[in-house]
Amino acid sequence: MATLNDAAKRFIVQALACYDTPSEVSAALKEEMGVDAPRTQVAQYDPTKAAGAKLSKKWRDLFDDTRKKFREAVSEIPIADQAFRLRSLGKIYDRHMARGNVVAAAAVLEQAAKEKGGMFTNKREVSGPNGGPIQQVTMDKDEFASIAQEMLKKV
């Protein structure tokens, strides 16, 4: 295990807080600071993992502050904004159409429709007609059997 000074520890904690993997942090640490720390040693500075459970309060606070700032900064990343993504897809679509590549243009249209329709979010809504509540109907066996027979006649 490498002996780490405070600058190296700060680098490791901040990189891990920004969701870099221990392997990525280990490589970056060697490249930028010339310190060769194995990924297992780096992992000890991530308080969200078992290896970092005993991390001191100083480094835990730095990790939490950095993670909070990192998550808030997502709104400043253009590609995280739907309008930016749709605009970019529009430019790609125009390029494909100018070249006569209708297959690729159709794929871009599908991508844009999914983007606009909320396909790439974790929000899912299930609703009834006109966005209202889902109507639930209770019926007995006889009612159900008659409806099922009517449906079978149509098939």
PAKOLTI-163744 format. One record per residue (C-alpha): x, y, z; residue in three letters; residue number from 1; chain. Coordinates in Angstrom, 3 decimals, decimal comma. Each point is the difference from the previous one (the first is absolute). Layout:
N
X/Y/Z/ALA/NUM/A .
...
// end
This chain:
155
0,000/0,000/0,000/MET/1/A .
1,173/3,465/-0,875/ALA/2/A .
0,484/2,698/2,600/THR/3/A .
-2,473/2,754/-0,835/LEU/4/A .
0,323/3,656/0,936/ASN/5/A .
-3,029/2,228/0,555/ASP/6/A .
0,014/1,258/-3,602/ALA/7/A .
-0,193/-3,561/-1,333/ALA/8/A .
-2,733/-0,918/2,475/LYS/9/A .
-1,990/3,095/-0,975/ARG/10/A .
0,394/-0,902/-3,676/PHE/11/A .
-1,230/-3,549/0,652/ILE/12/A .
-2,991/1,032/2,125/VAL/13/A .
-1,154/2,643/-2,472/GLN/14/A .
0,356/-2,312/-2,990/ALA/15/A .
-1,938/-2,783/1,721/LEU/16/A .
-2,701/2,502/0,979/ALA/17/A .
-0,369/0,802/-3,715/CYS/18/A .
-0,763/-3,687/-0,666/TYR/19/A .
3,392/-0,932/-1,445/ASP/20/A .
0,849/-3,646/0,621/THR/21/A .
2,938/-0,923/2,248/PRO/22/A .
1,850/-1,285/-3,090/SER/23/A .
-0,517/3,315/-1,809/GLU/24/A .
1,091/1,965/3,062/VAL/25/A .
3,074/-2,184/0,449/SER/26/A .
1,056/0,598/-3,614/ALA/27/A .
-0,677/3,746/0,218/ALA/28/A .
1,915/0,255/3,275/LEU/29/A .
3,035/-1,627/-1,578/LYS/30/A .
-0,226/2,195/-3,106/GLU/31/A .
-0,587/3,332/1,756/GLU/32/A .
1,918/-0,387/3,265/MET/33/A .
2,407/-2,845/-0,692/GLY/34/A .
-1,428/-2,016/2,919/VAL/35/A .
-0,528/-3,698/-0,634/ASP/36/A .
-2,899/-1,016/2,266/ALA/37/A .
-1,840/-3,248/-0,727/PRO/38/A .
-3,759/0,155/-0,519/ARG/39/A .
-0,580/-1,856/3,269/THR/40/A .
1,740/2,809/1,880/GLN/41/A .
-1,939/2,630/-1,962/VAL/42/A .
-3,299/-1,739/0,802/ALA/43/A .
0,615/0,593/3,708/GLN/44/A .
-0,793/3,699/-0,581/TYR/45/A .
-3,585/-0,606/-1,153/ASP/46/A .
-2,310/0,142/3,043/PRO/47/A .
-2,899/-1,468/-1,992/THR/48/A .
1,830/-3,321/-0,310/LYS/49/A .
0,893/-2,556/2,630/ALA/50/A .
3,718/0,657/-0,520/ALA/51/A .
-0,474/3,644/0,985/GLY/52/A .
-2,164/-0,592/3,057/ALA/53/A .
2,744/1,190/2,359/LYS/54/A .
0,831/3,189/-1,946/LEU/55/A .
0,719/2,956/2,277/SER/56/A .
-2,537/2,794/0,419/LYS/57/A .
2,236/2,475/-1,870/LYS/58/A .
0,036/-2,101/-3,169/TRP/59/A .
-3,620/-1,096/0,361/ARG/60/A .
-1,090/3,675/0,169/ASP/61/A .
2,104/0,836/-3,048/LEU/62/A .
-1,541/-2,942/-1,851/PHE/63/A .
-3,560/1,066/0,910/ASP/64/A .
0,611/3,652/-0,959/ASP/65/A .
1,609/-0,947/-3,305/THR/66/A .
-2,755/-2,507/-0,837/ARG/67/A .
-2,679/2,629/0,758/LYS/68/A .
1,684/2,614/-2,205/LYS/69/A .
0,534/-2,554/-2,755/PHE/70/A .
-3,672/-1,008/-0,020/ARG/71/A .
-1,116/3,650/-0,042/GLU/72/A .
2,346/0,741/-2,905/ALA/73/A .
-1,810/-2,514/-2,224/VAL/74/A .
-2,467/2,735/-0,951/SER/75/A .
2,912/1,950/-1,490/GLU/76/A .
0,957/-2,838/-2,360/ILE/77/A .
-1,694/0,685/-3,350/PRO/78/A .
-0,607/-3,621/-0,952/ILE/79/A .
-1,977/-0,493/3,210/ALA/80/A .
-2,639/2,420/-1,328/ASP/81/A .
-2,794/-1,414/-2,173/GLN/82/A .
-0,197/3,114/-2,203/ALA/83/A .
3,714/-0,289/-0,798/PHE/84/A .
-0,353/-3,691/-0,863/ARG/85/A .
-3,013/0,608/-2,252/LEU/86/A .
1,783/2,856/-1,759/ARG/87/A .
3,019/-2,217/-0,590/SER/88/A .
-2,213/-2,795/-1,314/LEU/89/A .
-1,590/2,526/-2,365/GLY/90/A .
3,415/0,893/-1,410/LYS/91/A .
0,872/-3,679/-0,438/ILE/92/A .
-3,340/-0,626/-1,718/TYR/93/A .
0,608/2,900/-2,411/ASP/94/A .
3,454/-1,381/-0,890/ARG/95/A .
-1,411/-3,470/-0,693/HIS/96/A .
-2,801/1,395/-2,156/MET/97/A .
2,442/2,193/-1,954/ALA/98/A .
2,018/-3,118/-0,804/ARG/99/A .
-3,107/-1,985/-0,896/GLY/100/A .
0,479/-2,448/2,853/ASN/101/A .
-3,666/-0,530/0,858/VAL/102/A .
0,638/-3,092/2,124/VAL/103/A .
2,296/1,893/2,354/ALA/104/A .
-2,358/3,008/-0,065/ALA/105/A .
-2,880/-2,256/1,045/ALA/106/A .
2,106/-1,332/2,885/ALA/107/A .
0,683/3,567/1,122/VAL/108/A .
-3,730/0,783/-0,159/LEU/109/A .
-0,680/-3,022/2,193/GLU/110/A .
2,678/1,126/2,437/GLN/111/A .
-1,520/3,495/0,161/ALA/112/A .
-3,485/-1,422/0,574/ALA/113/A .
1,298/-2,135/2,859/LYS/114/A .
1,813/3,009/1,442/GLU/115/A .
-3,073/2,222/-0,193/LYS/116/A .
-2,287/-2,734/1,295/GLY/117/A .
2,012/-0,423/3,174/GLY/118/A .
1,390/-3,400/-0,967/MET/119/A .
3,407/0,873/1,478/PHE/120/A .
-1,219/1,067/3,433/THR/121/A .
-0,842/-2,028/3,036/ASN/122/A .
-3,440/1,631/0,165/LYS/123/A .
-2,819/-2,306/-0,967/ARG/124/A .
-3,670/0,855/0,176/GLU/125/A .
-2,856/-2,410/-0,325/VAL/126/A .
-3,370/1,636/-0,392/SER/127/A .
-3,439/-0,526/-1,398/GLY/128/A .
-1,771/1,844/-2,816/PRO/129/A .
0,961/3,687/-0,343/ASN/130/A .
2,601/-0,316/2,748/GLY/131/A .
-2,595/-0,838/2,634/GLY/132/A .
0,078/-2,834/2,491/PRO/133/A .
-0,124/-3,576/-1,201/ILE/134/A .
-3,548/-1,281/0,276/GLN/135/A .
-0,414/-3,293/1,761/GLN/136/A .
-3,016/-2,166/-0,651/VAL/137/A .
-1,106/-2,887/2,181/THR/138/A .
-2,096/-2,715/-1,637/MET/139/A .
-1,174/-3,442/0,918/ASP/140/A .
0,811/-3,223/-1,881/LYS/141/A .
-3,110/0,103/-2,169/ASP/142/A .
0,646/3,562/-1,222/GLU/143/A .
3,616/-0,854/-0,736/PHE/144/A .
-0,993/-3,186/-1,868/ALA/145/A .
-2,518/1,846/-2,192/SER/146/A .
2,554/2,705/-0,907/ILE/147/A .
2,613/-2,657/-0,777/ALA/148/A .
-2,455/-1,876/-2,265/GLN/149/A .
-0,865/3,219/-1,859/GLU/150/A .
3,695/0,664/-0,586/MET/151/A .
0,555/-3,557/-1,263/LEU/152/A .
-2,830/0,420/-2,531/LYS/153/A .
1,828/3,008/-1,471/LYS/154/A .
3,171/-2,004/-0,506/VAL/155/A .
// end
